Amino acid sequence: MISWAFIFEAPETDPVRDRLIVERGGVRSTIVAVPEQSAAVGVAVELAGEGVQFIELCGGFEPGWAGKIVEATGGGIPVGCVGYAGGASIRRMAALFS
């Protein structure tokens, strides 16, 4: 089975309660909300310990967090960052949260 996780930031969330697990066709997808970006590090370590094979961070994460997660998990699993298509998409996302 392939096991992966997607972590995103949403205010006032609890990563223990605010998660969704979908298992279909040999793939286990775990989606976890964290209240702030720094909380993703501990969640990633926990997920890696549970057998998650790779992690993706929402495009809203600052780039440095991927490196911190790689370091915290001992470099044992790939960590990716979702990106947005071009400057127009980034400006629109920024407008949503300003």
Backbone bond lengths (Angstrom), bond angles and torsions (degrees), N, CA, C in turn:
res aa  C-N    CA-C-N  psi(-1)  N-CA   C-N-CA  omega(-1)  CA-C   N-CA-C  phi
1 M - - - 1.444 - - 1.525 109.42 -
2 I 1.313 116.47 137.50 1.454 122.37 173.49 1.524 107.21 -88.65
3 S 1.323 116.08 131.94 1.455 121.20 179.70 1.520 108.36 -127.22
4 W 1.329 116.10 123.12 1.458 120.60 -179.90 1.523 109.32 -138.69
5 A 1.342 116.12 168.37 1.463 120.23 -178.91 1.519 110.78 -140.14
6 F 1.317 114.48 149.25 1.464 123.34 174.46 1.517 106.52 -121.24
7 I 1.328 117.23 128.03 1.456 121.82 -179.48 1.528 108.89 -116.81
8 F 1.335 115.66 130.88 1.458 119.99 176.97 1.518 110.01 -132.83
9 E 1.323 115.63 159.70 1.463 121.65 -178.47 1.522 110.11 -100.50
10 A 1.324 116.52 132.53 1.462 122.83 174.50 1.527 107.66 -148.66
11 P 1.311 117.68 127.98 1.460 120.79 -177.24 1.528 112.73 -56.00
12 E 1.316 114.49 146.55 1.465 123.16 174.26 1.534 114.03 61.68
13 T 1.318 117.06 26.48 1.465 119.77 177.38 1.517 110.44 -96.68
14 D 1.310 114.77 162.51 1.463 123.26 177.63 1.523 106.84 -123.91
15 P 1.335 118.23 113.56 1.464 120.07 -176.07 1.526 115.03 -61.71
16 V 1.319 117.39 -17.94 1.461 119.80 176.60 1.528 110.02 -77.55
17 R 1.315 116.66 -44.64 1.477 121.17 -177.72 1.526 112.76 -87.21
18 D 1.329 116.31 -35.41 1.457 120.44 -172.60 1.523 111.07 -94.89
19 R 1.314 113.82 72.72 1.470 120.63 177.87 1.515 109.44 -146.73
20 L 1.294 114.26 152.97 1.454 121.98 -178.65 1.521 107.65 -129.65
21 I 1.318 116.29 134.11 1.464 121.07 176.63 1.518 107.84 -121.11
22 V 1.334 114.90 127.08 1.461 121.49 177.99 1.523 107.53 -122.73
23 E 1.337 116.63 124.41 1.464 121.47 176.60 1.514 108.73 -118.09
24 R 1.322 116.45 118.48 1.458 122.58 178.53 1.521 108.61 -150.84
25 G 1.304 116.06 139.92 1.459 121.96 170.95 1.511 115.48 51.90
26 G 1.309 116.83 37.44 1.460 120.11 177.90 1.519 114.81 81.48
27 V 1.336 117.05 11.80 1.466 121.33 178.64 1.526 108.67 -124.18
28 R 1.317 114.97 130.57 1.470 121.55 175.23 1.521 106.86 -110.79
29 S 1.333 116.55 116.61 1.460 122.98 179.98 1.518 108.55 -109.61
30 T 1.320 116.36 124.78 1.462 121.82 178.67 1.517 108.06 -115.36
31 I 1.327 116.53 123.05 1.459 122.46 -179.28 1.525 106.74 -114.02
32 V 1.334 115.75 124.44 1.464 120.64 -173.26 1.528 110.41 -128.60
33 A 1.335 115.58 132.13 1.456 121.95 173.72 1.523 109.62 -94.88
34 V 1.328 115.94 137.51 1.464 121.26 174.97 1.528 108.44 -123.09
35 P 1.338 118.23 146.69 1.461 120.66 -176.19 1.526 113.73 -74.38
36 E 1.313 116.40 -23.07 1.469 122.07 178.16 1.521 108.11 -152.04
37 Q 1.308 116.39 156.10 1.457 120.58 -172.99 1.525 113.00 -60.14
38 S 1.305 117.99 -35.88 1.469 119.95 -178.80 1.528 112.26 -61.80
39 A 1.319 118.21 -27.97 1.469 121.79 179.64 1.520 112.00 -66.90
40 A 1.316 117.46 -19.01 1.464 120.76 -179.35 1.530 112.23 -63.70
41 V 1.312 117.31 -29.10 1.469 120.19 -178.51 1.521 110.65 -63.13
42 G 1.308 117.59 -51.80 1.466 120.85 179.54 1.517 112.03 -63.65
43 V 1.326 116.72 -39.70 1.462 120.52 178.00 1.522 110.12 -63.01
44 A 1.321 117.17 -42.08 1.468 120.98 179.84 1.528 111.68 -63.33
45 V 1.322 116.92 -41.53 1.467 120.61 177.72 1.523 109.94 -61.47
46 E 1.320 115.67 -44.51 1.464 120.82 178.31 1.536 110.73 -60.45
47 L 1.319 116.18 -48.00 1.466 120.44 -178.80 1.527 111.60 -62.57
48 A 1.322 116.66 -41.59 1.466 120.20 177.87 1.527 110.13 -61.16
49 G 1.330 116.60 -39.85 1.457 120.97 177.72 1.520 113.23 -65.35
50 E 1.335 115.95 -24.49 1.461 121.22 178.45 1.532 112.54 -88.90
51 G 1.326 116.05 1.71 1.462 119.05 176.05 1.516 116.62 101.27
52 V 1.348 117.56 5.84 1.460 119.32 175.26 1.527 108.57 -60.96
53 Q 1.325 116.53 134.09 1.459 121.24 -173.91 1.520 114.21 -95.00
54 F 1.337 118.01 -23.10 1.457 121.12 172.05 1.525 109.48 -156.92
55 I 1.336 114.51 156.90 1.460 121.70 -175.89 1.516 109.01 -129.09
56 E 1.327 115.24 139.85 1.454 121.28 172.35 1.518 108.74 -119.73
57 L 1.334 114.79 138.53 1.462 121.11 177.24 1.521 109.19 -103.01
58 C 1.311 115.83 142.97 1.457 122.23 176.19 1.529 109.71 -56.87
59 G 1.318 115.65 150.09 1.461 121.23 -179.51 1.517 114.38 -61.50
60 G 1.314 117.94 -16.03 1.454 120.87 178.35 1.522 114.11 -77.54
61 F 1.328 117.86 -10.13 1.464 120.74 179.96 1.520 110.77 -72.76
62 E 1.319 115.48 141.62 1.454 120.63 173.32 1.527 107.83 -67.51
63 P 1.338 117.50 141.80 1.479 121.32 -172.94 1.524 115.32 -54.47
64 G 1.317 118.54 -33.53 1.463 120.94 -176.52 1.518 114.84 -62.80
65 W 1.333 117.33 -22.31 1.465 119.45 -176.83 1.523 112.32 -68.43
66 A 1.296 118.05 -31.84 1.475 119.77 177.51 1.529 109.81 -60.60
67 G 1.323 116.99 -44.53 1.459 120.83 178.68 1.515 112.68 -63.63
68 K 1.325 116.24 -38.33 1.463 119.85 178.42 1.523 111.10 -65.31
69 I 1.320 116.35 -36.16 1.468 120.13 178.45 1.523 110.29 -70.96
70 V 1.321 117.36 -41.43 1.472 120.22 176.36 1.524 109.37 -57.47
71 E 1.322 116.45 -46.24 1.467 120.82 -179.98 1.528 111.09 -63.29
72 A 1.323 117.38 -45.67 1.468 121.62 -176.62 1.523 112.32 -66.40
73 T 1.335 117.17 -29.97 1.467 120.58 179.33 1.521 111.67 -93.42
74 G 1.329 116.85 8.27 1.455 120.97 176.98 1.516 113.43 72.07
75 G 1.310 117.57 18.54 1.465 121.22 179.01 1.506 113.63 69.30
76 G 1.321 116.65 14.95 1.458 120.58 -174.75 1.518 115.65 -80.44
77 I 1.339 117.38 -16.56 1.464 119.38 -179.90 1.526 109.64 -134.72
78 P 1.319 117.67 148.90 1.462 120.18 176.75 1.532 110.76 -68.13
79 V 1.330 115.33 144.44 1.455 122.19 176.12 1.517 107.46 -127.35
80 G 1.318 116.00 122.17 1.454 120.90 -179.41 1.514 111.23 -113.36
81 C 1.320 114.64 162.63 1.459 121.89 178.07 1.520 108.24 -125.36
82 V 1.309 116.44 125.11 1.453 121.13 175.48 1.523 107.31 -71.59
83 G 1.320 117.26 141.54 1.458 121.10 179.10 1.516 111.17 -122.04
84 Y 1.296 115.67 165.78 1.457 121.36 178.26 1.524 109.43 -106.29
85 A 1.322 116.05 150.73 1.463 122.45 -175.37 1.525 110.97 -79.14
86 G 1.309 116.21 94.68 1.454 121.23 172.20 1.514 115.95 78.25
87 G 1.317 112.96 171.71 1.454 121.19 -176.65 1.516 114.09 -62.59
88 A 1.331 117.45 -35.94 1.468 120.07 -179.28 1.520 110.66 -62.13
89 S 1.319 117.40 -41.86 1.470 120.54 178.70 1.515 110.85 -64.95
90 I 1.306 116.65 -40.39 1.464 120.53 -179.76 1.526 110.10 -65.40
91 R 1.322 117.63 -42.35 1.473 120.09 178.53 1.530 110.51 -63.69
92 R 1.326 117.15 -39.91 1.468 119.62 179.17 1.522 111.32 -65.19
93 M 1.328 117.25 -40.64 1.458 120.35 177.16 1.531 110.31 -63.28
94 A 1.321 117.04 -44.19 1.461 121.37 -179.78 1.529 109.75 -60.61
95 A 1.324 117.63 -39.24 1.456 121.66 -179.83 1.526 111.31 -64.02
96 L 1.335 116.91 -34.12 1.457 119.72 178.74 1.522 112.92 -61.77
97 F 1.329 116.16 -32.55 1.455 120.46 -172.86 1.524 113.55 -108.46
98 S 1.330 117.97 8.72 1.471 119.03 -179.21 1.511 111.61 -98.16
